[in-house]
């Protein structure tokens, strides 16, 4: 296998990726954006909220007055 990195922030890069997506022998692996990468690191570090149900989630996020 050969791996190629394409800058898809350029017009040419977008065109190349669009073309490659039409080829059945090509697999496109897209890198996660910075927000997703940070969220994954937070989960790995144990920085998560534990909730019992949706109401508990909103209570933790918005405060008791919003539930």
N, C-alpha and C positions, 0 to 999 in steps of 0.2 A: 504494500500500500504506500501511497504517496500522500503527504499532507501539505496543503497549500493554505497560507493565510492571505485573505483578501480584505483590503480596506473598503468596507461597504459604506463608508461615509462620503465616497466620491461618486460622481456620475458613472465613471467607467467601472468602478467596483460594483456598483448596483447592477449595471447591465451584465457584467460577468456572472454575478451570483444568480441573476434571473435566468440567464442562459443555462448555467450549470444545473439549476433546479429542474430543467426540462429533460435532462439526460438520466436515463434509468440506471446507469452504472455509477452515478455520483451520489454520495451521501453527504448532505450538508449538516455540519455540526456547528450550531451557533453558540457563541459564548454568552454567558449570563451578563446582564447589565450590572452596574455598580451597586444599585439598590438591592438586587437579588443576592449578589455576593456578600454584602454586609449582613443581610438577613440570615444567610446560611451560617456565617461566622457567629452571629449572635446566638443562633440555636445551638451550634456546636459548643459555645461557651456557657450554655445553660441560661442565657438571658431570655427567658420565655415567661409568659403569663399563663398560669393554670386557672382554668375556669370550670365551673360545674355545668353550665348551660349558657345559651345565648344571652339570657337576661343578666347573668353574672358577668359576662364579658362586657356588656354595655355599662353595667354598674361600675366596673373597674375603670373603664375608659372615660366615661362621662361624669361619673359621680352619682351618688344616691339620688339626688334631686331629679335626675332625668329618667328614672325607671318607674 
